């Protein structure tokens, strides 16, 4: 069983502390739980977050070549190499299983990661900026386009702000990968567990 890497809880003691004390301001602490109940919740979190070990068909080395030949690094980062327009993949194998990875390659909009949001902003001057949301608050929004350029807008200066939920800039690779290439690419991604 593979244990997930949790940014705020690298070990069980830290996980219990996060549950008990929270992560201000995003997550309140569980002050109502006893230390024993906190420990039980930590065990449960580790259990549901674990990615079961599964046999990995394909050749990861050939999959890395597929990744490079298809230009995946133009949108994704692995170990600091590539572009950060799409989700970072450095530890994707520790967070996602083979079937999820296959689906995200073949039907990207079926597997849009949490927190990843496409935006289309129309300015009052008629310009349209399309990209991913980098940051947003009540009054402003920051967008990164596919060329890596950042735009920041006051919402009152926009004619329209469309949040394209469930949309992905990633093209489908259905039909552009052979079955062997897909299997090898999936093997490569499954082996990415944050050690690069």
C-alpha positions as semicolon CSV with decimal commas, in nm:
position;residue;x (nm);y (nm);z (nm)
1;X;0,000;0,000;0,000
2;X;0,145;0,338;-0,101
3;X;0,107;0,619;0,153
4;X;0,025;0,961;0,011
5;X;0,251;1,256;0,072
6;X;0,063;1,519;0,272
7;X;0,215;1,867;0,258
8;X;0,116;1,960;0,614
9;X;0,157;1,612;0,764
10;X;0,472;1,427;0,657
11;X;0,435;1,179;0,945
12;X;0,162;1,047;1,174
13;X;0,243;1,284;1,462
14;X;0,215;1,586;1,231
15;X;-0,114;1,450;1,091
16;X;-0,261;1,418;1,441
17;X;-0,149;1,775;1,516
18;X;-0,312;1,905;1,195
19;X;-0,638;1,730;1,282
20;X;-0,635;1,859;1,640
21;X;-0,516;2,216;1,572
22;X;-0,624;2,272;1,211
23;X;-0,455;2,477;0,940
24;X;-0,556;2,840;0,990
25;X;-0,747;2,991;0,820
26;X;-0,850;2,709;0,581
27;X;-0,924;2,429;0,825
28;X;-1,043;2,467;1,185
29;X;-0,907;2,236;1,452
30;X;-1,112;1,946;1,586
31;X;-1,118;2,079;1,943
32;X;-1,418;1,858;2,025
33;X;-1,222;1,533;1,970
34;X;-1,029;1,352;2,242
35;X;-0,665;1,254;2,171
36;X;-0,783;0,896;2,110
37;X;-1,046;1,015;1,860
38;X;-0,786;1,233;1,684
39;X;-0,559;0,927;1,652
40;X;-0,850;0,726;1,506
41;X;-0,924;0,999;1,251
42;X;-0,552;1,006;1,154
43;X;-0,555;0,629;1,094
44;X;-0,869;0,670;0,882
45;X;-0,718;0,957;0,678
46;X;-0,407;0,750;0,606
47;X;-0,623;0,456;0,503
48;X;-0,848;0,647;0,262
49;X;-0,557;0,844;0,116
50;X;-0,345;0,542;0,039
51;X;-0,302;0,440;-0,321
52;X;-0,311;0,061;-0,340
53;X;-0,008;-0,102;-0,494
54;X;-0,101;-0,245;-0,830
55;X;0,094;-0,419;-1,101
56;X;0,213;-0,164;-1,353
57;X;0,206;-0,287;-1,712
58;X;0,425;-0,119;-1,970
59;X;0,778;0,014;-1,984
60;X;0,836;0,335;-1,787
61;X;1,157;0,420;-1,978
62;X;0,971;0,406;-2,310
63;X;0,688;0,602;-2,144
64;X;0,933;0,879;-2,058
65;X;1,027;0,894;-2,426
66;X;0,657;0,920;-2,518
67;X;0,619;1,202;-2,262
68;X;0,909;1,388;-2,424
69;X;0,809;1,321;-2,786
70;X;0,450;1,439;-2,733
71;X;0,569;1,765;-2,576
72;X;0,403;1,704;-2,239
73;X;0,666;1,922;-2,069
74;X;0,524;2,221;-2,259
75;X;0,239;2,218;-2,004
76;X;0,355;2,005;-1,710
77;X;0,640;2,015;-1,459
78;X;0,829;1,710;-1,337
79;X;1,102;1,777;-1,084
80;X;1,117;2,145;-1,182
81;X;1,155;2,073;-1,554
82;X;0,886;2,192;-1,794
83;X;0,609;2,451;-1,785
84;X;0,365;2,501;-1,501
85;X;0,051;2,565;-1,708
86;X;-0,095;2,222;-1,635
87;X;-0,082;2,036;-1,305
88;X;0,261;1,938;-1,170
89;X;0,330;1,568;-1,215
90;X;0,637;1,515;-0,994
91;X;0,447;1,292;-0,749
92;X;0,139;1,201;-0,955
93;X;0,201;0,826;-0,912
94;X;0,172;0,864;-0,534
95;X;-0,164;1,041;-0,570
96;X;-0,339;0,875;-0,865
97;X;-0,388;0,518;-0,984
98;X;-0,339;0,376;-1,333
99;X;-0,703;0,399;-1,439
100;X;-0,724;0,768;-1,337
101;X;-0,405;0,846;-1,530
102;X;-0,529;0,665;-1,844
103;X;-0,857;0,853;-1,829
104;X;-0,685;1,189;-1,780
105;X;-0,475;1,125;-2,093
106;X;-0,764;1,006;-2,310
107;X;-1,047;1,226;-2,173
108;X;-0,883;1,517;-1,985
109;X;-1,209;1,691;-1,899
110;X;-1,328;1,381;-1,712
111;X;-1,037;1,415;-1,468
112;X;-0,984;1,788;-1,402
113;X;-0,789;1,820;-1,074
114;X;-0,946;1,994;-0,774
115;X;-0,851;2,360;-0,766
116;X;-0,764;2,370;-1,139
117;X;-0,994;2,620;-1,305
118;X;-0,997;2,757;-1,660
119;X;-1,096;3,123;-1,686
120;X;-1,207;3,340;-1,975
121;X;-1,195;3,712;-1,900
122;X;-1,336;3,974;-2,139
123;X;-1,207;4,323;-2,074
124;X;-1,408;4,640;-2,130
125;X;-1,176;4,717;-2,424
126;X;-1,276;4,388;-2,594
127;X;-0,965;4,180;-2,526
128;X;-1,018;3,819;-2,422
129;X;-0,773;3,646;-2,190
130;X;-0,805;3,271;-2,145
131;X;-0,597;3,066;-1,904
132;X;-0,586;2,907;-1,562
133;X;-0,675;3,084;-1,240
134;X;-0,364;3,149;-1,035
135;X;-0,524;3,353;-0,760
136;X;-0,856;3,518;-0,691
137;X;-1,014;3,725;-0,419
138;X;-1,332;3,931;-0,395
139;X;-1,197;4,217;-0,605
140;X;-0,923;4,076;-0,833
141;X;-0,825;3,771;-1,035
142;X;-0,489;3,660;-1,173
143;X;-0,472;3,437;-1,482
144;X;-0,183;3,250;-1,642
145;X;-0,215;3,183;-2,014
146;X;-0,071;2,892;-2,212
147;X;0,242;3,096;-2,297
148;X;0,316;3,143;-1,927
149;X;0,215;3,510;-1,924
150;X;0,031;3,642;-1,619
151;X;-0,256;3,890;-1,627
152;X;-0,411;4,057;-1,326
153;X;-0,751;4,224;-1,339
154;X;-0,979;4,415;-1,112
155;X;-1,313;4,242;-1,154
156;X;-1,487;4,577;-1,197
157;X;-1,270;4,635;-1,510
158;X;-1,402;4,320;-1,677
159;X;-1,703;4,306;-1,903
160;X;-1,740;3,933;-1,836
161;X;-1,564;3,673;-1,622
162;X;-1,642;3,314;-1,712
163;X;-1,530;3,025;-1,494
164;X;-1,505;2,723;-1,722
165;X;-1,558;2,452;-1,461
166;X;-1,475;2,102;-1,579
167;X;-1,280;2,234;-1,880
168;X;-0,920;2,144;-1,949
169;X;-0,671;2,299;-2,190
170;X;-0,517;1,954;-2,237
171;X;-0,607;1,787;-2,565
172;X;-0,730;1,431;-2,571
173;X;-0,468;1,182;-2,681
174;X;-0,734;0,933;-2,791
175;X;-0,622;0,817;-3,134
176;X;-0,285;0,994;-3,123
177;X;-0,120;0,733;-2,899
178;X;-0,090;0,368;-2,986
179;X;-0,213;0,128;-2,714
180;X;0,152;0,047;-2,636
181;X;0,246;0,415;-2,607
182;X;-0,050;0,476;-2,375
183;X;0,048;0,180;-2,155
184;X;0,412;0,292;-2,143
185;X;0,321;0,657;-2,071
186;X;0,090;0,545;-1,792
187;X;0,370;0,329;-1,648
188;X;0,603;0,629;-1,651
189;X;0,351;0,855;-1,477
190;X;0,262;0,587;-1,221
191;X;0,628;0,563;-1,123
192;X;0,652;0,939;-1,052
193;X;0,645;0,951;-0,674
194;X;0,828;1,273;-0,594
195;X;1,183;1,141;-0,611
196;X;1,353;1,323;-0,900
